[in-house]
């Protein structure tokens, strides 16, 4: 579980497209997201591809993230 300070750092880094933030996000969230995706699609290679596409979408749309509409997973 990440603390509030780390969470705030991730949100700030994401919104400002800080160098290296996508790696930090991946480190914190990939396992949880992969588990959810795998339960839905029930195919490891498809789940891995969806996970990769998810992080690409996160990066491409990072400036649109509005923490008042929902929080990042605090896993």
PQR file with spaces between the fields and no chain letter, atoms N, CA, C, O and H, PARSE charges and radii, in Angstrom:
ATOM       1  N    UNK     1       0.841   -1.178    0.000 -0.4000 1.5000
ATOM       2  CA   UNK     1       0.000    0.000    0.000 -0.0000 2.0000
ATOM       3  C    UNK     1       0.893    1.252    0.000  0.5500 1.7000
ATOM       4  O    UNK     1       1.873    1.320    0.743 -0.5500 1.4000
ATOM       5  N    UNK     2       0.551    2.227   -0.828 -0.4000 1.5000
ATOM       6  CA   UNK     2       1.357    3.441   -0.889 -0.0000 2.0000
ATOM       7  C    UNK     2       0.794    4.487    0.061  0.5500 1.7000
ATOM       8  O    UNK     2      -0.409    4.532    0.320 -0.5500 1.4000
ATOM       9  H    UNK     2      -0.244    2.171   -1.431  0.4000 1.0000
ATOM      10  N    UNK     3       1.681    5.323    0.572 -0.4000 1.5000
ATOM      11  CA   UNK     3       1.235    6.367    1.498 -0.0000 2.0000
ATOM      12  C    UNK     3       0.742    7.584    0.719  0.5500 1.7000
ATOM      13  O    UNK     3       0.915    7.676   -0.496 -0.5500 1.4000
ATOM      14  H    UNK     3       2.658    5.287    0.362  0.4000 1.0000
ATOM      15  N    UNK     4       0.130    8.507    1.439 -0.4000 1.5000
ATOM      16  CA   UNK     4      -0.464    9.693    0.822 -0.0000 2.0000
ATOM      17  C    UNK     4       0.576   10.553    0.108  0.5500 1.7000
ATOM      18  O    UNK     4       0.296   11.109   -0.954 -0.5500 1.4000
ATOM      19  H    UNK     4      -0.011    8.433    2.426  0.4000 1.0000
ATOM      20  N    UNK     5       1.759   10.665    0.678 -0.4000 1.5000
ATOM      21  CA   UNK     5       2.813   11.468    0.056 -0.0000 2.0000
ATOM      22  C    UNK     5       3.234   10.875   -1.286  0.5500 1.7000
ATOM      23  O    UNK     5       3.400   11.602   -2.266 -0.5500 1.4000
ATOM      24  H    UNK     5       1.986   10.213    1.541  0.4000 1.0000
ATOM      25  N    UNK     6       3.404    9.566   -1.330 -0.4000 1.5000
ATOM      26  CA   UNK     6       3.758    8.893   -2.580 -0.0000 2.0000
ATOM      27  C    UNK     6       2.639    9.045   -3.598  0.5500 1.7000
ATOM      28  O    UNK     6       2.888    9.294   -4.777 -0.5500 1.4000
ATOM      29  H    UNK     6       3.270    8.975   -0.534  0.4000 1.0000
ATOM      30  N    UNK     7       1.402    8.894   -3.130 -0.4000 1.5000
ATOM      31  CA   UNK     7       0.239    9.053   -4.000 -0.0000 2.0000
ATOM      32  C    UNK     7       0.219   10.441   -4.629  0.5500 1.7000
ATOM      33  O    UNK     7       0.047   10.575   -5.841 -0.5500 1.4000
ATOM      34  H    UNK     7       1.200    8.692   -2.172  0.4000 1.0000
ATOM      35  N    UNK     8       0.394   11.472   -3.808 -0.4000 1.5000
ATOM      36  CA   UNK     8       0.385   12.847   -4.313 -0.0000 2.0000
ATOM      37  C    UNK     8       1.517   13.075   -5.316  0.5500 1.7000
ATOM      38  O    UNK     8       1.338   13.780   -6.309 -0.5500 1.4000
ATOM      39  H    UNK     8       0.534   11.364   -2.824  0.4000 1.0000
ATOM      40  N    UNK     9       2.673   12.482   -5.056 -0.4000 1.5000
ATOM      41  CA   UNK     9       3.808   12.591   -5.960 -0.0000 2.0000
ATOM      42  C    UNK     9       3.493   11.943   -7.307  0.5500 1.7000
ATOM      43  O    UNK     9       3.845   12.482   -8.356 -0.5500 1.4000
ATOM      44  H    UNK     9       2.818   11.909   -4.249  0.4000 1.0000
ATOM      45  N    UNK    10       2.832   10.792   -7.276 -0.4000 1.5000
ATOM      46  CA   UNK    10       2.452   10.109   -8.511 -0.0000 2.0000
ATOM      47  C    UNK    10       1.439   10.929   -9.304  0.5500 1.7000
ATOM      48  O    UNK    10       1.561   11.060  -10.522 -0.5500 1.4000
ATOM      49  H    UNK    10       2.546   10.354   -6.424  0.4000 1.0000
ATOM      50  N    UNK    11       0.450   11.474   -8.621 -0.4000 1.5000
ATOM      51  CA   UNK    11      -0.568   12.290   -9.301 -0.0000 2.0000
ATOM      52  C    UNK    11       0.076   13.518   -9.931  0.5500 1.7000
ATOM      53  O    UNK    11      -0.184   13.830  -11.093 -0.5500 1.4000
ATOM      54  H    UNK    11       0.351   11.368   -7.632  0.4000 1.0000
ATOM      55  N    UNK    12       0.912   14.210   -9.173 -0.4000 1.5000
ATOM      56  CA   UNK    12       1.584   15.404   -9.707 -0.0000 2.0000
ATOM      57  C    UNK    12       2.460   15.039  -10.900  0.5500 1.7000
ATOM      58  O    UNK    12       2.429   15.719  -11.925 -0.5500 1.4000
ATOM      59  H    UNK    12       1.123   13.956   -8.229  0.4000 1.0000
ATOM      60  N    UNK    13       3.229   13.982  -10.773 -0.4000 1.5000
ATOM      61  CA   UNK    13       4.098   13.546  -11.856 -0.0000 2.0000
ATOM      62  C    UNK    13       3.330   13.161  -13.101  0.5500 1.7000
ATOM      63  O    UNK    13       3.754   13.458  -14.218 -0.5500 1.4000
ATOM      64  H    UNK    13       3.254   13.429   -9.941  0.4000 1.0000
ATOM      65  N    UNK    14       2.205   12.501  -12.911 -0.4000 1.5000
ATOM      66  CA   UNK    14       1.369   12.096  -14.038 -0.0000 2.0000
ATOM      67  C    UNK    14       0.802   13.309  -14.754  0.5500 1.7000
ATOM      68  O    UNK    14       0.871   13.402  -15.980 -0.5500 1.4000
ATOM      69  H    UNK    14       1.861   12.259  -12.004  0.4000 1.0000
ATOM      70  N    UNK    15       0.248   14.228  -13.999 -0.4000 1.5000
ATOM      71  CA   UNK    15      -0.380   15.402  -14.614 -0.0000 2.0000
ATOM      72  C    UNK    15       0.630   16.299  -15.307  0.5500 1.7000
ATOM      73  O    UNK    15       0.281   16.984  -16.268 -0.5500 1.4000
ATOM      74  H    UNK    15       0.192   14.152  -13.003  0.4000 1.0000
ATOM      75  N    UNK    16       1.878   16.313  -14.841 -0.4000 1.5000
ATOM      76  CA   UNK    16       2.894   17.171  -15.454 -0.0000 2.0000
ATOM      77  C    UNK    16       3.816   16.401  -16.408  0.5500 1.7000
ATOM      78  O    UNK    16       4.798   16.944  -16.914 -0.5500 1.4000
ATOM      79  H    UNK    16       2.162   15.756  -14.060  0.4000 1.0000
ATOM      80  N    UNK    17       3.481   15.128  -16.642 -0.4000 1.5000
ATOM      81  CA   UNK    17       4.269   14.248  -17.534 -0.0000 2.0000
ATOM      82  C    UNK    17       5.744   14.233  -17.145  0.5500 1.7000
ATOM      83  O    UNK    17       6.635   14.339  -17.988 -0.5500 1.4000
ATOM      84  H    UNK    17       2.683   14.687  -16.231  0.4000 1.0000
ATOM      85  N    UNK    18       5.966   14.100  -15.862 -0.4000 1.5000
ATOM      86  CA   UNK    18       7.317   14.040  -15.308 -0.0000 2.0000
ATOM      87  C    UNK    18       8.081   12.846  -15.896  0.5500 1.7000
ATOM      88  O    UNK    18       7.535   11.753  -16.047 -0.5500 1.4000
ATOM      89  H    UNK    18       5.242   14.015  -15.177  0.4000 1.0000
ATOM      90  N    UNK    19       9.340   13.079  -16.218 -0.4000 1.5000
ATOM      91  CA   UNK    19      10.175   12.015  -16.759 -0.0000 2.0000
ATOM      92  C    UNK    19      10.261   10.865  -15.744  0.5500 1.7000
ATOM      93  O    UNK    19      10.544   11.094  -14.568 -0.5500 1.4000
ATOM      94  H    UNK    19       9.784   13.967  -16.095  0.4000 1.0000
ATOM      95  N    UNK    20      10.022    9.659  -16.192 -0.4000 1.5000
ATOM      96  CA   UNK    20      10.128    8.483  -15.344 -0.0000 2.0000
ATOM      97  C    UNK    20       8.871    8.136  -14.572  0.5500 1.7000
ATOM      98  O    UNK    20       8.832    7.112  -13.890 -0.5500 1.4000
ATOM      99  H    UNK    20       9.792    9.474  -17.147  0.4000 1.0000
ATOM     100  N    UNK    21       7.838    8.968  -14.663 -0.4000 1.5000
ATOM     101  CA   UNK    21       6.635    8.717  -13.863 -0.0000 2.0000
ATOM     102  C    UNK    21       5.903    7.462  -14.319  0.5500 1.7000
ATOM     103  O    UNK    21       5.325    6.752  -13.496 -0.5500 1.4000
ATOM     104  H    UNK    21       7.869    9.800  -15.216  0.4000 1.0000
ATOM     105  N    UNK    22       5.917    7.181  -15.607 -0.4000 1.5000
ATOM     106  CA   UNK    22       5.186    6.007  -16.084 -0.0000 2.0000
ATOM     107  C    UNK    22       5.807    4.733  -15.512  0.5500 1.7000
ATOM     108  O    UNK    22       5.095    3.767  -15.239 -0.5500 1.4000
ATOM     109  H    UNK    22       6.386    7.757  -16.276  0.4000 1.0000
ATOM     110  N    UNK    23       7.119    4.725  -15.331 -0.4000 1.5000
ATOM     111  CA   UNK    23       7.773    3.571  -14.704 -0.0000 2.0000
ATOM     112  C    UNK    23       7.359    3.433  -13.248  0.5500 1.7000
ATOM     113  O    UNK    23       7.128    2.325  -12.764 -0.5500 1.4000
ATOM     114  H    UNK    23       7.698    5.510  -15.553  0.4000 1.0000
ATOM     115  N    UNK    24       7.267    4.546  -12.560 -0.4000 1.5000
ATOM     116  CA   UNK    24       6.828    4.514  -11.154 -0.0000 2.0000
ATOM     117  C    UNK    24       5.388    4.045  -11.046  0.5500 1.7000
ATOM     118  O    UNK    24       5.056    3.245  -10.172 -0.5500 1.4000
ATOM     119  H    UNK    24       7.455    5.446  -12.953  0.4000 1.0000
ATOM     120  N    UNK    25       4.531    4.543  -11.934 -0.4000 1.5000
ATOM     121  CA   UNK    25       3.133    4.102  -11.942 -0.0000 2.0000
ATOM     122  C    UNK    25       3.053    2.600  -12.223  0.5500 1.7000
ATOM     123  O    UNK    25       2.302    1.871  -11.575 -0.5500 1.4000
ATOM     124  H    UNK    25       4.802    5.193  -12.644  0.4000 1.0000
ATOM     125  N    UNK    26       3.831    2.162  -13.186 -0.4000 1.5000
ATOM     126  CA   UNK    26       3.849    0.741  -13.528 -0.0000 2.0000
ATOM     127  C    UNK    26       4.274   -0.081  -12.311  0.5500 1.7000
ATOM     128  O    UNK    26       3.650   -1.093  -11.995 -0.5500 1.4000
ATOM     129  H    UNK    26       4.441    2.754  -13.713  0.4000 1.0000
ATOM     130  N    UNK    27       5.318    0.348  -11.640 -0.4000 1.5000
ATOM     131  CA   UNK    27       5.801   -0.374  -10.456 -0.0000 2.0000
ATOM     132  C    UNK    27       4.720   -0.497   -9.387  0.5500 1.7000
ATOM     133  O    UNK    27       4.615   -1.530   -8.726 -0.5500 1.4000
ATOM     134  H    UNK    27       5.825    1.171  -11.897  0.4000 1.0000
ATOM     135  N    UNK    28       3.924    0.540   -9.218 -0.4000 1.5000
ATOM     136  CA   UNK    28       2.906    0.546   -8.167 -0.0000 2.0000
ATOM     137  C    UNK    28       1.609   -0.146   -8.568  0.5500 1.7000
ATOM     138  O    UNK    28       0.929   -0.710   -7.712 -0.5500 1.4000
ATOM     139  H    UNK    28       4.009    1.379   -9.755  0.4000 1.0000
ATOM     140  N    UNK    29       1.252   -0.115   -9.850 -0.4000 1.5000
ATOM     141  CA   UNK    29      -0.088   -0.534  -10.246 -0.0000 2.0000
ATOM     142  C    UNK    29      -0.173   -1.706  -11.212  0.5500 1.7000
ATOM     143  O    UNK    29      -1.255   -2.272  -11.364 -0.5500 1.4000
ATOM     144  H    UNK    29       1.805    0.343  -10.545  0.4000 1.0000
ATOM     145  N    UNK    30       0.895   -2.091  -11.862 -0.4000 1.5000
ATOM     146  CA   UNK    30       0.817   -3.106  -12.910 -0.0000 2.0000
ATOM     147  C    UNK    30       0.310   -4.453  -12.399  0.5500 1.7000
ATOM     148  O    UNK    30      -0.530   -5.078  -13.047 -0.5500 1.4000
ATOM     149  H    UNK    30       1.774   -1.631  -11.738  0.4000 1.0000
ATOM     150  N    UNK    31       0.795   -4.901  -11.270 -0.4000 1.5000
ATOM     151  CA   UNK    31       0.372   -6.213  -10.766 -0.0000 2.0000
ATOM     152  C    UNK    31      -1.130   -6.263  -10.495  0.5500 1.7000
ATOM     153  O    UNK    31      -1.804   -7.222  -10.872 -0.5500 1.4000
ATOM     154  H    UNK    31       1.477   -4.394  -10.744  0.4000 1.0000
ATOM     155  N    UNK    32      -1.645   -5.231   -9.843 -0.4000 1.5000
ATOM     156  CA   UNK    32      -3.074   -5.193   -9.536 -0.0000 2.0000
ATOM     157  C    UNK    32      -3.911   -5.114  -10.813  0.5500 1.7000
ATOM     158  O    UNK    32      -4.906   -5.825  -10.957 -0.5500 1.4000
ATOM     159  H    UNK    32      -1.098   -4.453   -9.537  0.4000 1.0000
ATOM     160  N    UNK    33      -3.501   -4.247  -11.735 -0.4000 1.5000
ATOM     161  CA   UNK    33      -4.243   -4.119  -12.994 -0.0000 2.0000
ATOM     162  C    UNK    33      -4.183   -5.394  -13.805  0.5500 1.7000
ATOM     163  O    UNK    33      -5.184   -5.820  -14.380 -0.5500 1.4000
ATOM     164  H    UNK    33      -2.693   -3.670  -11.618  0.4000 1.0000
ATOM     165  N    UNK    34      -3.004   -6.007  -13.854 -0.4000 1.5000
ATOM     166  CA   UNK    34      -2.863   -7.247  -14.613 -0.0000 2.0000
ATOM     167  C    UNK    34      -3.790   -8.319  -14.045  0.5500 1.7000
ATOM     168  O    UNK    34      -4.439   -9.037  -14.805 -0.5500 1.4000
ATOM     169  H    UNK    34      -2.191   -5.661  -13.387  0.4000 1.0000
ATOM     170  N    UNK    35      -3.858   -8.434  -12.732 -0.4000 1.5000
ATOM     171  CA   UNK    35      -4.732   -9.421  -12.110 -0.0000 2.0000
ATOM     172  C    UNK    35      -6.191   -9.214  -12.480  0.5500 1.7000
ATOM     173  O    UNK    35      -6.909  -10.174  -12.758 -0.5500 1.4000
ATOM     174  H    UNK    35      -3.330   -7.850  -12.114  0.4000 1.0000
ATOM     175  N    UNK    36      -6.623   -7.971  -12.484 -0.4000 1.5000
ATOM     176  CA   UNK    36      -8.008   -7.654  -12.853 -0.0000 2.0000
ATOM     177  C    UNK    36      -8.261   -7.989  -14.317  0.5500 1.7000
ATOM     178  O    UNK    36      -9.264   -8.614  -14.659 -0.5500 1.4000
ATOM     179  H    UNK    36      -6.039   -7.192  -12.258  0.4000 1.0000
ATOM     180  N    UNK    37      -7.339   -7.565  -15.173 -0.4000 1.5000
ATOM     181  CA   UNK    37      -7.483   -7.816  -16.610 -0.0000 2.0000
ATOM     182  C    UNK    37      -7.499   -9.312  -16.895  0.5500 1.7000
ATOM     183  O    UNK    37      -8.326   -9.788  -17.673 -0.5500 1.4000
ATOM     184  H    UNK    37      -6.524   -7.057  -14.895  0.4000 1.0000
ATOM     185  N    UNK    38      -6.594  -10.051  -16.273 -0.4000 1.5000
ATOM     186  CA   UNK    38      -6.514  -11.500  -16.502 -0.0000 2.0000
ATOM     187  C    UNK    38      -7.801  -12.204  -16.078  0.5500 1.7000
ATOM     188  O    UNK    38      -8.250  -13.130  -16.753 -0.5500 1.4000
ATOM     189  H    UNK    38      -5.922   -9.665  -15.642  0.4000 1.0000
ATOM     190  N    UNK    39      -8.387  -11.779  -14.985 -0.4000 1.5000
ATOM     191  CA   UNK    39      -9.663  -12.390  -14.557 -0.0000 2.0000
ATOM     192  C    UNK    39     -10.761  -12.152  -15.575  0.5500 1.7000
ATOM     193  O    UNK    39     -11.659  -12.981  -15.726 -0.5500 1.4000
ATOM     194  H    UNK    39      -8.022  -11.027  -14.436  0.4000 1.0000
ATOM     195  N    UNK    40     -10.699  -11.040  -16.267 -0.4000 1.5000
ATOM     196  CA   UNK    40     -11.728  -10.724  -17.259 -0.0000 2.0000
ATOM     197  C    UNK    40     -11.493  -11.478  -18.561  0.5500 1.7000
ATOM     198  O    UNK    40     -12.414  -12.106  -19.084 -0.5500 1.4000
ATOM     199  H    UNK    40      -9.969  -10.367  -16.144  0.4000 1.0000
ATOM     200  N    UNK    41     -10.265  -11.426  -19.097 -0.4000 1.5000
ATOM     201  CA   UNK    41     -10.010  -11.999  -20.426 -0.0000 2.0000
ATOM     202  C    UNK    41      -9.575  -13.456  -20.393  0.5500 1.7000
ATOM     203  O    UNK    41      -9.705  -14.163  -21.393 -0.5500 1.4000
ATOM     204  H    UNK    41      -9.516  -10.916  -18.673  0.4000 1.0000
ATOM     205  N    UNK    42      -9.058  -13.915  -19.248 -0.4000 1.5000
ATOM     206  CA   UNK    42      -8.647  -15.313  -19.059 -0.0000 2.0000
ATOM     207  C    UNK    42      -7.630  -15.818  -20.084  0.5500 1.7000
ATOM     208  O    UNK    42      -7.643  -16.986  -20.470 -0.5500 1.4000
ATOM     209  H    UNK    42      -8.952  -13.340  -18.436  0.4000 1.0000
ATOM     210  N    UNK    43      -6.743  -14.905  -20.518 -0.4000 1.5000
ATOM     211  CA   UNK    43      -5.694  -15.261  -21.468 -0.0000 2.0000
ATOM     212  C    UNK    43      -4.491  -14.374  -21.142  0.5500 1.7000
ATOM     213  O    UNK    43      -4.580  -13.147  -21.199 -0.5500 1.4000
ATOM     214  H    UNK    43      -6.733  -13.955  -20.205  0.4000 1.0000
ATOM     215  N    UNK    44      -3.355  -15.012  -20.798 -0.4000 1.5000
ATOM     216  CA   UNK    44      -2.196  -14.244  -20.338 -0.0000 2.0000
ATOM     217  C    UNK    44      -1.644  -13.288  -21.383  0.5500 1.7000
ATOM     218  O    UNK    44      -1.342  -12.137  -21.069 -0.5500 1.4000
ATOM     219  H    UNK    44      -3.283  -16.009  -20.752  0.4000 1.0000
ATOM     220  N    UNK    45      -1.508  -13.748  -22.625 -0.4000 1.5000
ATOM     221  CA   UNK    45      -0.922  -12.860  -23.639 -0.0000 2.0000
ATOM     222  C    UNK    45      -1.845  -11.688  -23.959  0.5500 1.7000
ATOM     223  O    UNK    45      -1.378  -10.571  -24.184 -0.5500 1.4000
ATOM     224  H    UNK    45      -1.754  -14.683  -22.881  0.4000 1.0000
ATOM     225  N    UNK    46      -3.143  -11.939  -23.980 -0.4000 1.5000
ATOM     226  CA   UNK    46      -4.099  -10.856  -24.209 -0.0000 2.0000
ATOM     227  C    UNK    46      -4.071   -9.887  -23.027  0.5500 1.7000
ATOM     228  O    UNK    46      -4.113   -8.672  -23.220 -0.5500 1.4000
ATOM     229  H    UNK    46      -3.522  -12.846  -23.797  0.4000 1.0000
ATOM     230  N    UNK    47      -4.002  -10.414  -21.817 -0.4000 1.5000
ATOM     231  CA   UNK    47      -3.953   -9.566  -20.622 -0.0000 2.0000
ATOM     232  C    UNK    47      -2.705   -8.695  -20.629  0.5500 1.7000
ATOM     233  O    UNK    47      -2.777   -7.519  -20.273 -0.5500 1.4000
ATOM     234  H    UNK    47      -3.968  -11.401  -21.660  0.4000 1.0000
ATOM     235  N    UNK    48      -1.574   -9.242  -21.023 -0.4000 1.5000
ATOM     236  CA   UNK    48      -0.335   -8.464  -21.090 -0.0000 2.0000
ATOM     237  C    UNK    48      -0.444   -7.342  -22.118  0.5500 1.7000
ATOM     238  O    UNK    48       0.021   -6.227  -21.883 -0.5500 1.4000
ATOM     239  H    UNK    48      -1.516  -10.197  -21.312  0.4000 1.0000
ATOM     240  N    UNK    49      -1.057   -7.644  -23.253 -0.4000 1.5000
ATOM     241  CA   UNK    49      -1.224   -6.628  -24.292 -0.0000 2.0000
ATOM     242  C    UNK    49      -2.158   -5.516  -23.822  0.5500 1.7000
ATOM     243  O    UNK    49      -1.888   -4.336  -24.049 -0.5500 1.4000
ATOM     244  H    UNK    49      -1.435   -8.550  -23.444  0.4000 1.0000
ATOM     245  N    UNK    50      -3.247   -5.890  -23.173 -0.4000 1.5000
ATOM     246  CA   UNK    50      -4.187   -4.897  -22.660 -0.0000 2.0000
ATOM     247  C    UNK    50      -3.521   -4.034  -21.593  0.5500 1.7000
ATOM     248  O    UNK    50      -3.728   -2.821  -21.553 -0.5500 1.4000
ATOM     249  H    UNK    50      -3.467   -6.848  -22.989  0.4000 1.0000
ATOM     250  N    UNK    51      -2.723   -4.658  -20.732 -0.4000 1.5000
ATOM     251  CA   UNK    51      -2.013   -3.902  -19.703 -0.0000 2.0000
ATOM     252  C    UNK    51      -1.091   -2.859  -20.338  0.5500 1.7000
ATOM     253  O    UNK    51      -1.061   -1.705  -19.910 -0.5500 1.4000
ATOM     254  H    UNK    51      -2.555   -5.643  -20.765  0.4000 1.0000
ATOM     255  N    UNK    52      -0.347   -3.271  -21.353 -0.4000 1.5000
ATOM     256  CA   UNK    52       0.547   -2.343  -22.040 -0.0000 2.0000
ATOM     257  C    UNK    52      -0.249   -1.197  -22.670  0.5500 1.7000
ATOM     258  O    UNK    52       0.125   -0.031  -22.541 -0.5500 1.4000
ATOM     259  H    UNK    52      -0.371   -4.209  -21.701  0.4000 1.0000
ATOM     260  N    UNK    53      -1.330   -1.529  -23.342 -0.4000 1.5000
ATOM     261  CA   UNK    53      -2.162   -0.495  -23.966 -0.0000 2.0000
ATOM     262  C    UNK    53      -2.771    0.440  -22.921  0.5500 1.7000
ATOM     263  O    UNK    53      -2.945    1.632  -23.177 -0.5500 1.4000
ATOM     264  H    UNK    53      -1.634   -2.476  -23.447  0.4000 1.0000
ATOM     265  N    UNK    54      -3.090   -0.095  -21.756 -0.4000 1.5000
ATOM     266  CA   UNK    54      -3.635    0.715  -20.676 -0.0000 2.0000
ATOM     267  C    UNK    54      -2.644    1.784  -20.246  0.5500 1.7000
ATOM     268  O    UNK    54      -3.013    2.945  -20.068 -0.5500 1.4000
ATOM     269  H    UNK    54      -2.948   -1.063  -21.549  0.4000 1.0000
ATOM     270  N    UNK    55      -1.379    1.390  -20.078 -0.4000 1.5000
ATOM     271  CA   UNK    55      -0.378    2.373  -19.664 -0.0000 2.0000
ATOM     272  C    UNK    55      -0.073    3.377  -20.766  0.5500 1.7000
ATOM     273  O    UNK    55       0.253    4.527  -20.472 -0.5500 1.4000
ATOM     274  H    UNK    55      -1.079    0.447  -20.223  0.4000 1.0000
ATOM     275  N    UNK    56      -0.171    2.973  -22.020 -0.4000 1.5000
ATOM     276  CA   UNK    56      -0.014    3.924  -23.128 -0.0000 2.0000
ATOM     277  C    UNK    56      -1.143    4.958  -23.067  0.5500 1.7000
ATOM     278  O    UNK    56      -0.901    6.156  -23.209 -0.5500 1.4000
ATOM     279  H    UNK    56      -0.436    2.039  -22.259  0.4000 1.0000
ATOM     280  N    UNK    57      -2.371    4.489  -22.856 -0.4000 1.5000
ATOM     281  CA   UNK    57      -3.521    5.402  -22.763 -0.0000 2.0000
ATOM     282  C    UNK    57      -3.392    6.340  -21.564  0.5500 1.7000
ATOM     283  O    UNK    57      -3.701    7.528  -21.658 -0.5500 1.4000
ATOM     284  H    UNK    57      -2.567    3.515  -22.740  0.4000 1.0000
ATOM     285  N    UNK    58      -2.932    5.795  -20.442 -0.4000 1.5000
ATOM     286  CA   UNK    58      -2.736    6.633  -19.255 -0.0000 2.0000
ATOM     287  C    UNK    58      -1.773    7.766  -19.589  0.5500 1.7000
ATOM     288  O    UNK    58      -2.031    8.924  -19.260 -0.5500 1.4000
ATOM     289  H    UNK    58      -2.681    4.830  -20.366  0.4000 1.0000
ATOM     290  N    UNK    59      -0.670    7.434  -20.238 -0.4000 1.5000
ATOM     291  CA   UNK    59       0.329    8.443  -20.579 -0.0000 2.0000
ATOM     292  C    UNK    59      -0.227    9.464  -21.571  0.5500 1.7000
ATOM     293  O    UNK    59      -0.026   10.668  -21.414 -0.5500 1.4000
ATOM     294  H    UNK    59      -0.460    6.494  -20.506  0.4000 1.0000
ATOM     295  N    UNK    60      -0.922    8.976  -22.585 -0.4000 1.5000
ATOM     296  CA   UNK    60      -1.444    9.868  -23.619 -0.0000 2.0000
ATOM     297  C    UNK    60      -2.505   10.830  -23.085  0.5500 1.7000
ATOM     298  O    UNK    60      -2.686   11.921  -23.627 -0.5500 1.4000
ATOM     299  H    UNK    60      -1.085    7.998  -22.713  0.4000 1.0000
ATOM     300  N    UNK    61      -3.198   10.430  -22.035 -0.4000 1.5000
ATOM     301  CA   UNK    61      -4.291   11.232  -21.504 -0.0000 2.0000
ATOM     302  C    UNK    61      -4.024   11.755  -20.098  0.5500 1.7000
ATOM     303  O    UNK    61      -4.952   12.149  -19.391 -0.5500 1.4000
ATOM     304  H    UNK    61      -3.052    9.544  -21.596  0.4000 1.0000
ATOM     305  N    UNK    62      -2.774   11.758  -19.698 -0.4000 1.5000
ATOM     306  CA   UNK    62      -2.441   12.097  -18.313 -0.0000 2.0000
ATOM     307  C    UNK    62      -2.867   13.502  -17.908  0.5500 1.7000
ATOM     308  O    UNK    62      -3.227   13.722  -16.752 -0.5500 1.4000
ATOM     309  H    UNK    62      -2.020   11.438  -20.271  0.4000 1.0000
ATOM     310  N    UNK    63      -2.835   14.448  -18.826 -0.4000 1.5000
ATOM     311  CA   UNK    63      -3.205   15.816  -18.468 -0.0000 2.0000
ATOM     312  C    UNK    63      -4.704   15.948  -18.202  0.5500 1.7000
ATOM     313  O    UNK    63      -5.145   16.948  -17.635 -0.5500 1.4000
ATOM     314  H    UNK    63      -2.542   14.270  -19.765  0.4000 1.0000
ATOM     315  N    UNK    64      -5.481   14.960  -18.601 -0.4000 1.5000
ATOM     316  CA   UNK    64      -6.928   14.986  -18.383 -0.0000 2.0000
ATOM     317  C    UNK    64      -7.327   14.414  -17.027  0.5500 1.7000
ATOM     318  O    UNK    64      -8.488   14.518  -16.630 -0.5500 1.4000
ATOM     319  H    UNK    64      -5.123   14.148  -19.061  0.4000 1.0000
ATOM     320  N    UNK    65      -6.383   13.815  -16.317 -0.4000 1.5000
ATOM     321  CA   UNK    65      -6.728   13.198  -15.035 -0.0000 2.0000
ATOM     322  C    UNK    65      -7.198   14.252  -14.043  0.5500 1.7000
ATOM     323  O    UNK    65      -6.523   15.254  -13.808 -0.5500 1.4000
ATOM     324  H    UNK    65      -5.440   13.731  -16.639  0.4000 1.0000
ATOM     325  N    UNK    66      -8.359   14.007  -13.471 -0.4000 1.5000
ATOM     326  CA   UNK    66      -8.949   14.915  -12.494 -0.0000 2.0000
ATOM     327  C    UNK    66      -9.169   14.140  -11.193  0.5500 1.7000
ATOM     328  O    UNK    66     -10.110   13.352  -11.099 -0.5500 1.4000
ATOM     329  H    UNK    66      -8.907   13.193  -13.662  0.4000 1.0000
ATOM     330  N    UNK    67      -8.316   14.355  -10.192 -0.4000 1.5000
ATOM     331  CA   UNK    67      -8.434   13.591   -8.952 -0.0000 2.0000
ATOM     332  C    UNK    67      -9.760   13.794   -8.233  0.5500 1.7000
ATOM     333  O    UNK    67     -10.123   12.981   -7.383 -0.5500 1.4000
ATOM     334  H    UNK    67      -7.552   14.995  -10.269  0.4000 1.0000
ATOM     335  N    UNK    68     -10.489   14.854   -8.551 -0.4000 1.5000
ATOM     336  CA   UNK    68     -11.785   15.063   -7.901 -0.0000 2.0000
ATOM     337  C    UNK    68     -12.845   14.102   -8.443  0.5500 1.7000
ATOM     338  O    UNK    68     -13.893   13.930   -7.821 -0.5500 1.4000
ATOM     339  H    UNK    68     -10.193   15.514   -9.242  0.4000 1.0000
ATOM     340  N    UNK    69     -12.587   13.480   -9.587 -0.4000 1.5000
ATOM     341  CA   UNK    69     -13.532   12.537  -10.181 -0.0000 2.0000
ATOM     342  C    UNK    69     -13.244   11.098   -9.820  0.5500 1.7000
ATOM     343  O    UNK    69     -14.058   10.218  -10.100 -0.5500 1.4000
ATOM     344  H    UNK    69     -11.736   13.620  -10.092  0.4000 1.0000
ATOM     345  N    UNK    70     -12.116   10.841   -9.212 -0.4000 1.5000
ATOM     346  CA   UNK    70     -11.763    9.483   -8.800 -0.0000 2.0000
ATOM     347  C    UNK    70     -10.285    9.418   -8.475  0.5500 1.7000
ATOM     348  O    UNK    70      -9.485   10.213   -8.968 -0.5500 1.4000
ATOM     349  H    UNK    70     -11.455   11.556   -8.984  0.4000 1.0000
ATOM     350  N    UNK    71      -9.940    8.460   -7.642 -0.4000 1.5000
ATOM     351  CA   UNK    71      -8.550    8.325   -7.207 -0.0000 2.0000
ATOM     352  C    UNK    71      -7.885    7.181   -7.951  0.5500 1.7000
ATOM     353  O    UNK    71      -8.542    6.253   -8.421 -0.5500 1.4000
ATOM     354  H    UNK    71     -10.590    7.813   -7.241  0.4000 1.0000
ATOM     355  N    UNK    72      -6.572    7.270   -8.045 -0.4000 1.5000
ATOM     356  CA   UNK    72      -5.811    6.139   -8.528 -0.0000 2.0000
ATOM     357  C    UNK    72      -5.943    5.012   -7.505  0.5500 1.7000
ATOM     358  O    UNK    72      -6.111    5.268   -6.313 -0.5500 1.4000
ATOM     359  H    UNK    72      -6.038    8.024   -7.663  0.4000 1.0000
ATOM     360  N    UNK    73      -5.869    3.812   -7.956 -0.4000 1.5000
ATOM     361  CA   UNK    73      -5.915    2.655   -7.067 -0.0000 2.0000
ATOM     362  C    UNK    73      -4.822    2.786   -6.015  0.5500 1.7000
ATOM     363  O    UNK    73      -3.674    3.066   -6.360 -0.5500 1.4000
ATOM     364  H    UNK    73      -5.733    3.604   -8.925  0.4000 1.0000
ATOM     365  N    UNK    74      -5.140    2.595   -4.773 -0.4000 1.5000
ATOM     366  CA   UNK    74      -4.150    2.713   -3.693 -0.0000 2.0000
ATOM     367  C    UNK    74      -3.698    1.337   -3.239  0.5500 1.7000
ATOM     368  O    UNK    74      -3.811    1.000   -2.061 -0.5500 1.4000
ATOM     369  H    UNK    74      -6.072    2.368   -4.492  0.4000 1.0000
ATOM     370  N    UNK    75      -3.191    0.548   -4.162 -0.4000 1.5000
ATOM     371  CA   UNK    75      -2.801   -0.824   -3.844 -0.0000 2.0000
ATOM     372  C    UNK    75      -1.461   -0.957   -3.231  0.5500 1.7000
ATOM     373  O    UNK    75      -1.031   -2.068   -2.922 -0.5500 1.4000
ATOM     374  H    UNK    75      -3.099    0.822   -5.119  0.4000 1.0000
